[in-house]
Amino acid sequence: MHMQALEVAKTEMSRDGKIEENELRDFLRRHRKDGSLRRDLDVRIGTLLSTYGNGTTMTLESFKQMQADIVDAEDVGPMRGAELRERLIRMEKDLQEQRKGTSARQQRLEDSLDALETSLHVKMDDLTRLVEQLVAGPPGSACSLDSLSMNA
């Protein structure tokens, strides 16, 4: 049995022999902190007390069975917790690097879109001037786009 569970069991043996919600909460908090709780099981206090006890307390035997069921024996110990913290730190650094790369790519895309928009505005202005010239016709002539379309 894990050392922390032995401490809980010893404490309870000197008392009423029942594990109550606050004791279970302390046990779960310690195991969450060191990363040794199984992640594939529902380890909420209410669920555990209902499954292994009477809904409000559980016996020492039930507590031992619950511990065997929910604590991942391979992950027990502060060393595993330290490994998980190091892994989390590495993952966070990787994520920050990815964000920097994404921000740089996003900035390049925005710059390209701004340049494209400017170019389109210039072309649209040129096209508008050409259409105006066509509508007005050549300087000094009575020919215009309206007269051409009417003759056609």
N, C-alpha and C positions, 0 to 999 in steps of 0.2 A: 504494500500500500504506500502511496506517496506520502512524504513527510508531513505536508500540510493536512492531509486527511487524518493522519495519526494524531496530530495536535487537536483537531476537531473531535475525534473519537475519544481521546483522553479527557478532554474538557467535559464532554457529554457523559462519560462514564461516571464522573464525579457528581453530575447533576441528575437530571431525570432520564437520561438515555434517549432523548428525542432530539432530532435536528429540527430547528425552527427556521422560519423564513430569513431572519437576519443572519443566522449562522451560514445558511446556504448561500445567501447573497455574498458574504465575505469569501466563502470558498470559491464561488464562481468568479468573483472579481480578481482574485489572485491568479486563477487559471486563465482568465481572459488576458490578463496582463502578460503572462509568460507565453501565451499563444498555444496552450496545450489542450484547449477544448476542441472537440471534434466540430467541424463546420457543417457537416451533413445532417446534424441532429438539431431538434428544437431544444435549446437549453435555457428557455425562459423559466424563471422561478415558479410561476404558477403551473406550468406544464410539468415540471419535474416533481413538484409537490403532489400533483394529482396522479402522476404516473407511478411514483415510487412511495408515496405516502397516502395520507388521508385528505390531502388538499391544504392542510395547514402545517403538518409536521411529518417527519418520517423517522423510522427506527434506525439504529446504527447499522443493522444488517442491510436495510434498504439503501442507506446512504453508501455503504461499501459497494453494493451492486450498481447503484447509479454512477459512482465514481468510475468503476470498471467500464461502464457503458459509454460515458461521455468524455473521459479524459483519454487523449491519444497518447498512449504510453511511449511511442517513439518520439513525440514532441515535448515530453516533460522536461522542464528545467530551464533555468535562466539562460543557458547557452543557446537554446533554440530561440528564445525570445530575442537575444542579442543578434542572432543570425537574421531573424525576421526584420529587426530594426535596420540592420545594415542593408538588407535587400530593399527595404522600403526607401531608404535614403538614396540608393543607386537608382531606383525606379523614378524617384522624384527628380533627380538630376537629369536623367534621360528625358523625362517629360519636359523639363525646362529647356533643354537643348532643342527638342522637337518644336516647342512653341517659338523659340527664336527663329528657327528655320522657316516655320510657317509664317511668322510675321514678316520675314524678309521676302518670301515669295508673294505674300499678299501685297506688300508695298510695291513690288515690281509689277504685279498685275494692275494695281490701281494707277501706277504711273503710266503704264501702257494704255489703259482705258482713257486716262486724261488726255494723252497725246492723240489717241484716235478721235476722241470727241472734238478736240481742237481742230484737227485735220478735217473732220466732217463739217464743222461750222464754216471753215474757210471755203471748202468746196461748195457748200450750200449757198454761201454768199456769192461766189463766182457764178453759180448756176442762176441765182436770182437776178444778177446783173445781166446775164445773157438773155434771159427770158424778157426782161424789161426792154432790152435793146431790140429784140425781135418784135415785141409788141409795138414799140415806137417806130420801127422801120428805120431805113437808112437816113442819115441826116439830109434834109432838103428834099426828100422825096415824099410823095403822097401815098406811097406803098406802106402798108402795115400788115400785121398778122391778121387783123380783123378783115381787111379787104381781101387778103389772100384766101382766107377761109370761106368768104362769101362767094368768090369766083370759082371755087373748086366744086 
